[in-house]
């Protein structure tokens, strides 16, 4: 019966995703919210905001399936991070600028001119969002790992944004990271090193994989752009999967890899 309900859940998420992605794509196209891509063609951008709207449908319904009161907080976490980073990314998309220079460059520019770039706004308020959500859920009892998890969430959100320089690259990065995490968890279950993948990961993170797969053809065919609204939201969800599924030592390693990735991006372009 549990498997049947999971299948019904994913079928409903797939239906919602197809409908919402189509509605958002057409609305942005008709509304003129477009950006010129590297081929010189104007196409709808910020289509990834559809993932946030899908989360607004999924989150209130998920506790009914999960069946335990504490999963309400899990649904709140997914919705808060996806929506928060979606809005922060949308600010970048609406300015129609592509500011360069990395976080260090933006910080130096701010100290020199007093002008705060949208990238710096995202970085600052993104950290506050991650820290605030984790503190509300955990309190100050496990603050050392809360600092690590805050950095994982914030750096993951920005990592996919850094990958989003060519069609499909950010979505592929998300799919590789999250499905890879699911595969590792499955192997550990088979080996007997863990009991099961957490239900909230399967039912709250899994649908984003489904929605990303449904959106990807638009991106690969150069018909739409994910936008910072989409890449930041997917990145935050990817970070949450790492926080939920990895052990303490593994999360420290993940944070180190994310810091290294950002250091490389400060020195060179991923284009």
TAFEN-V439406 format. One record per helix or strand of 2 or more residues. SS is the DSSP state (alpha for helix, beta for strand). FROM is the first residue (numbers start at 0). TO is the last residue. If there is no record, write none. Layout:
SS;FROM;TO
SS;FROM;TO
This chain:
alpha;1;30
beta;33;35
beta;41;43
alpha;48;65
alpha;70;94
alpha;101;112
alpha;117;137
alpha;142;162
alpha;168;190
alpha;198;219
alpha;226;244
alpha;247;266
